[in-house]
């Protein structure tokens, strides 16, 4: 896997972890008065980023950038 494909994958993974931590923080610390949808928005962002990452990996496979290895 070359560097032009690794960097977006690593960046998306970092954003997924950040969004998950953000949702956990909002779930633990919010009292629910200011904005009741922050947890849902953070977790929705994580799901969308996960789908984008999955699509990117599928695209990399079909373009021949990713090669499966047998075992």
MMTF fields as JSON, N, C-alpha, C and O atoms, coordinates in Angstrom:
{
  "mmtfVersion": "1.0.0",
  "mmtfProducer": "UNKNOWN",
  "numBonds": 283,
  "numAtoms": 284,
  "numGroups": 71,
  "numChains": 1,
  "numModels": 1,
  "chainsPerModel": [1],
  "groupsPerChain": [71],
  "chainIdList": ["A"],
  "bondAtomList": [4, 2, 8, 6, 12, 10, 16, 14, 20, 18, 24, 22, 28, 26, 32, 30, 36, 34, 40, 38, 44, 42, 48, 46, 52, 50, 56, 54, 60, 58, 64, 62, 68, 66, 72, 70, 76, 74, 80, 78, 84, 82, 88, 86, 92, 90, 96, 94, 100, 98, 104, 102, 108, 106, 112, 110, 116, 114, 120, 118, 124, 122, 128, 126, 132, 130, 136, 134, 140, 138, 144, 142, 148, 146, 152, 150, 156, 154, 160, 158, 164, 162, 168, 166, 172, 170, 176, 174, 180, 178, 184, 182, 188, 186, 192, 190, 196, 194, 200, 198, 204, 202, 208, 206, 212, 210, 216, 214, 220, 218, 224, 222, 228, 226, 232, 230, 236, 234, 240, 238, 244, 242, 248, 246, 252, 250, 256, 254, 260, 258, 264, 262, 268, 266, 272, 270, 276, 274, 280, 278],
  "bondOrderList": [1, 1, 1, 1, 1, 1, 1, 1, 1, 1, 1, 1, 1, 1, 1, 1, 1, 1, 1, 1, 1, 1, 1, 1, 1, 1, 1, 1, 1, 1, 1, 1, 1, 1, 1, 1, 1, 1, 1, 1, 1, 1, 1, 1, 1, 1, 1, 1, 1, 1, 1, 1, 1, 1, 1, 1, 1, 1, 1, 1, 1, 1, 1, 1, 1, 1, 1, 1, 1, 1],
  "groupList": [{"groupName": "UNK", "atomNameList": ["N", "CA", "C", "O"], "elementList": ["N", "C", "C", "O"], "formalChargeList": [0, 0, 0, 0], "bondAtomList": [1, 0, 2, 1, 3, 2], "bondOrderList": [1, 1, 2], "singleLetterCode": "X", "chemCompType": "L-PEPTIDE LINKING"}],
  "groupTypeList": [0, 0, 0, 0, 0, 0, 0, 0, 0, 0, 0, 0, 0, 0, 0, 0, 0, 0, 0, 0, 0, 0, 0, 0, 0, 0, 0, 0, 0, 0, 0, 0, 0, 0, 0, 0, 0, 0, 0, 0, 0, 0, 0, 0, 0, 0, 0, 0, 0, 0, 0, 0, 0, 0, 0, 0, 0, 0, 0, 0, 0, 0, 0, 0, 0, 0, 0, 0, 0, 0, 0],
  "groupIdList": [1, 2, 3, 4, 5, 6, 7, 8, 9, 10, 11, 12, 13, 14, 15, 16, 17, 18, 19, 20, 21, 22, 23, 24, 25, 26, 27, 28, 29, 30, 31, 32, 33, 34, 35, 36, 37, 38, 39, 40, 41, 42, 43, 44, 45, 46, 47, 48, 49, 50, 51, 52, 53, 54, 55, 56, 57, 58, 59, 60, 61, 62, 63, 64, 65, 66, 67, 68, 69, 70, 71],
  "secStructList": [7, 7, 2, 2, 2, 2, 2, 2, 2, 2, 2, 2, 2, 2, 2, 2, 2, 2, 2, 2, 2, 2, 2, 2, 2, 2, 2, 2, 2, 7, 7, 1, 1, 1, 7, 6, 6, 2, 2, 2, 2, 2, 2, 2, 2, 2, 2, 2, 2, 2, 2, 2, 2, 2, 2, 2, 2, 2, 2, 2, 2, 2, 2, 6, 1, 1, 7, 7, 7, 7, 7],
  "xCoordList": [0.866, 0.0, 0.907, 1.748, 0.739, 1.619, 1.144, 0.05, 1.987, 1.753, 0.528, -0.145, 0.226, -0.931, -2.246, -3.275, -2.222, -3.417, -3.414, -4.479, -2.235, -2.145, -2.547, -3.217, -2.148, -2.431, -3.919, -4.337, -4.751, -6.192, -6.802, -7.685, -6.347, -6.874, -6.532, -7.387, -5.306, -4.89, -5.607, -5.993, -5.791, -6.503, -7.959, -8.478, -8.616, -10.012, -10.112, -11.036, -9.175, -9.173, -8.998, -9.628, -8.142, -7.939, -9.219, -9.57, -9.911, -11.166, -12.248, -13.081, -12.243, -13.211, -12.976, -13.926, -11.734, -11.416, -11.753, -12.274, -11.462, -11.795, -13.303, -13.764, -14.068, -15.518, -16.086, -17.03, -15.517, -15.954, -15.658, -16.494, -14.484, -14.132, -15.011, -15.396, -15.325, -16.193, -17.596, -18.188, -18.116, -19.42, -19.416, -20.381, -18.328, -18.22, -18.173, -18.796, -17.439, -17.356, -18.729, -19.147, -19.429, -20.745, -21.722, -22.559, -21.626, -22.513, -22.256, -23.193, -20.994, -20.642, -20.82, -21.215, -20.541, -20.47, -21.666, -21.915, -22.404, -23.523, -24.657, -24.945, -25.288, -26.471, -27.744, -28.828, -27.621, -28.754, -29.559, -30.566, -29.145, -29.931, -29.555, -30.437, -28.279, -27.844, -28.216, -28.947, -27.734, -27.997, -28.122, -27.147, -29.311, -29.578, -29.14, -29.223, -28.672, -28.342, -26.841, -26.438, -26.009, -24.559, -24.02, -23.128, -24.531, -24.081, -24.482, -23.685, -25.709, -26.194, -25.405, -25.058, -25.118, -24.335, -22.923, -22.409, -22.291, -20.926, -20.9, -20.004, -21.858, -21.876, -22.305, -21.858, -23.169, -23.524, -22.313, -22.106, -21.527, -20.288, -19.354, -18.718, -19.269, -18.416, -18.903, -18.097, -20.194, -20.745, -20.487, -20.109, -20.688, -20.444, -18.974, -18.653, -18.082, -16.651, -16.278, -15.426, -16.901, -16.629, -17.083, -16.399, -18.238, -18.715, -17.816, -17.569, -17.326, -16.392, -15.105, -14.575, -14.6, -13.393, -13.617, -12.759, -14.753, -15.067, -15.127, -14.598, -15.769, -15.834, -14.46, -14.17, -13.614, -12.256, -11.456, -10.697, -11.622, -10.925, -11.437, -10.647, -12.738, -13.303, -12.798, -12.442, -12.765, -12.254, -10.786, -10.376, -9.999, -8.59, -8.413, -7.483, -9.297, -9.233, -9.544, -8.838, -10.604, -10.991, -10.012, -9.891, -9.316, -8.314, -6.967, -6.063, -6.831, -5.594, -4.548, -3.421, -4.887, -3.925, -3.772, -2.673, -4.854, -4.834, -4.894, -5.717, -4.032, -4.007, -4.224, -3.523, -5.188, -5.371, -4.236, -3.671, -3.911, -2.899, -3.556, -4.336, -3.235, -3.82, -3.085, -1.985, -3.691, -3.045, -3.219, -2.722],
  "yCoordList": [-1.17, 0.0, 1.224, 1.379, 2.083, 3.239, 4.361, 4.31, 5.359, 6.445, 7.276, 7.781, 7.428, 8.229, 7.57, 8.241, 6.299, 5.608, 5.458, 5.425, 5.368, 5.183, 6.436, 6.338, 7.608, 8.836, 9.112, 9.416, 9.023, 9.23, 8.181, 8.501, 6.937, 5.88, 6.176, 6.045, 6.568, 6.881, 8.121, 8.172, 9.125, 10.341, 10.029, 10.525, 9.225, 8.874, 8.056, 8.257, 7.139, 6.371, 7.277, 7.063, 8.287, 9.228, 10.027, 10.254, 10.451, 11.176, 10.28, 10.752, 9.005, 8.066, 7.93, 7.966, 7.777, 7.651, 8.943, 8.903, 10.094, 11.379, 11.529, 11.974, 11.165, 11.27, 10.33, 10.686, 9.143, 8.205, 8.752, 8.648, 9.329, 9.919, 11.13, 11.349, 11.905, 13.062, 12.618, 13.217, 11.579, 11.059, 10.526, 10.715, 9.855, 9.343, 10.499, 10.435, 11.541, 12.707, 13.361, 13.672, 13.567, 14.194, 13.328, 13.852, 12.028, 11.123, 11.185, 11.127, 11.302, 11.293, 12.647, 12.698, 13.747, 15.046, 15.957, 16.851, 15.765, 16.667, 16.438, 15.309, 17.526, 17.408, 17.377, 17.128, 17.626, 17.503, 18.765, 18.751, 19.858, 21.077, 21.923, 22.474, 22.036, 22.948, 22.415, 23.074, 21.266, 20.687, 19.185, 18.504, 18.682, 17.273, 16.33, 15.113, 16.863, 15.994, 15.874, 15.347, 16.342, 16.299, 14.876, 14.58, 14.002, 12.607, 11.94, 11.225, 12.17, 11.567, 12.076, 11.303, 13.379, 13.942, 13.379, 13.081, 13.231, 12.687, 11.24, 10.855, 10.447, 9.041, 8.878, 7.952, 9.769, 9.75, 10.092, 9.496, 11.039, 11.384, 10.184, 9.933, 9.443, 8.258, 7.204, 6.568, 7.016, 6.027, 6.433, 5.599, 7.703, 8.187, 8.036, 7.606, 8.383, 8.223, 6.754, 6.428, 5.875, 4.445, 3.946, 3.136, 4.428, 4.046, 4.597, 3.925, 5.823, 6.406, 5.59, 5.327, 5.189, 4.367, 3.021, 2.551, 2.404, 1.13, 1.287, 0.453, 2.353, 2.616, 2.867, 2.427, 3.571, 3.836, 2.541, 2.364, 1.644, 0.364, -0.5, -1.158, -0.503, -1.242, -0.652, -1.396, 0.674, 1.334, 0.988, 0.735, 0.976, 0.607, -0.817, -1.116, -1.696, -3.089, -3.189, -3.873, -2.505, -2.588, -1.876, -2.245, -0.862, -0.181, -0.909, -0.539, -1.928, -2.712, -2.176, -2.67, -1.17, -0.623, -1.579, -1.743, -2.197, -3.169, -4.575, -4.867, -5.422, -6.805, -7.718, -7.598, -8.623, -9.557, -10.574, -10.92, -11.041, -12.091, -13.308, -13.21, -14.438, -15.69, -16.24, -15.799, -17.179, -17.761, -19.23, -19.85],
  "zCoordList": [0.0, 0.0, 0.0, 0.886, -0.981, -1.058, -0.134, 0.429, -0.001, 0.953, 0.606, 1.505, -0.675, -1.075, -0.652, -0.58, -0.38, 0.095, 1.612, 2.229, 2.22, 3.663, 4.435, 5.463, 3.955, 4.692, 4.866, 5.984, 3.813, 4.058, 4.979, 5.775, 4.884, 5.746, 7.204, 8.079, 7.465, 8.833, 9.349, 10.518, 8.486, 8.896, 9.232, 10.232, 8.422, 8.692, 9.978, 10.766, 10.197, 11.445, 12.666, 13.701, 12.536, 13.641, 13.913, 15.071, 12.863, 13.041, 13.641, 14.414, 13.295, 13.871, 15.372, 16.154, 15.773, 17.202, 17.934, 19.049, 17.319, 17.935, 18.109, 19.161, 17.095, 17.176, 18.238, 18.944, 18.35, 19.378, 20.776, 21.674, 20.959, 22.254, 22.557, 23.706, 21.543, 21.716, 22.151, 23.048, 21.519, 21.918, 23.335, 24.075, 23.723, 25.082, 26.089, 27.149, 25.75, 26.638, 26.799, 27.914, 25.677, 25.75, 26.537, 27.272, 26.393, 27.114, 28.613, 29.409, 28.997, 30.415, 31.089, 32.254, 30.389, 31.043, 30.803, 31.611, 29.737, 29.464, 30.443, 30.839, 30.823, 31.664, 30.823, 31.35, 29.531, 28.637, 28.452, 27.744, 29.068, 28.974, 27.764, 27.104, 27.462, 26.403, 25.019, 24.279, 24.677, 23.359, 23.535, 23.851, 23.332, 23.624, 22.521, 22.687, 21.393, 20.266, 20.023, 18.986, 20.935, 20.683, 20.648, 19.852, 21.478, 21.474, 20.172, 19.563, 19.746, 18.508, 17.315, 16.423, 17.293, 16.19, 16.153, 15.075, 17.301, 17.351, 16.873, 16.123, 17.292, 16.892, 15.431, 14.754, 14.946, 13.527, 12.67, 11.614, 13.119, 12.407, 12.356, 11.332, 13.457, 13.49, 12.509, 11.83, 12.429, 11.502, 10.062, 9.239, 9.753, 8.387, 8.021, 6.913, 8.935, 8.664, 8.488, 7.662, 9.248, 9.094, 7.727, 7.101, 7.259, 5.935, 4.837, 3.836, 5.022, 4.05, 4.005, 2.926, 5.166, 5.219, 4.542, 3.795, 4.796, 4.165, 2.644, 1.908, 2.18, 0.742, 0.148, -0.964, 0.885, 0.415, 0.298, -0.655, 1.253, 1.189, 0.038, -0.64, -0.187, -1.322, -2.636, -3.55, -2.737, -3.936, -4.166, -5.299, -3.097, -3.213, -3.685, -4.435, -3.252, -3.704, -5.196, -5.937, -5.634, -7.037, -7.967, -9.135, -7.461, -8.276, -8.277, -9.027, -7.452, -7.415, -6.476, -6.469, -5.675, -4.713, -3.529, -2.998, -3.125, -2.033, -2.614, -3.482, -2.137, -2.598, -1.392, -0.387, -1.487, -0.381, -0.343, -1.38, 0.829, 0.944, 1.549, 2.497, 0.996, 1.446, 2.651, 2.985, 3.277, 4.443, 4.539, 5.479]
}
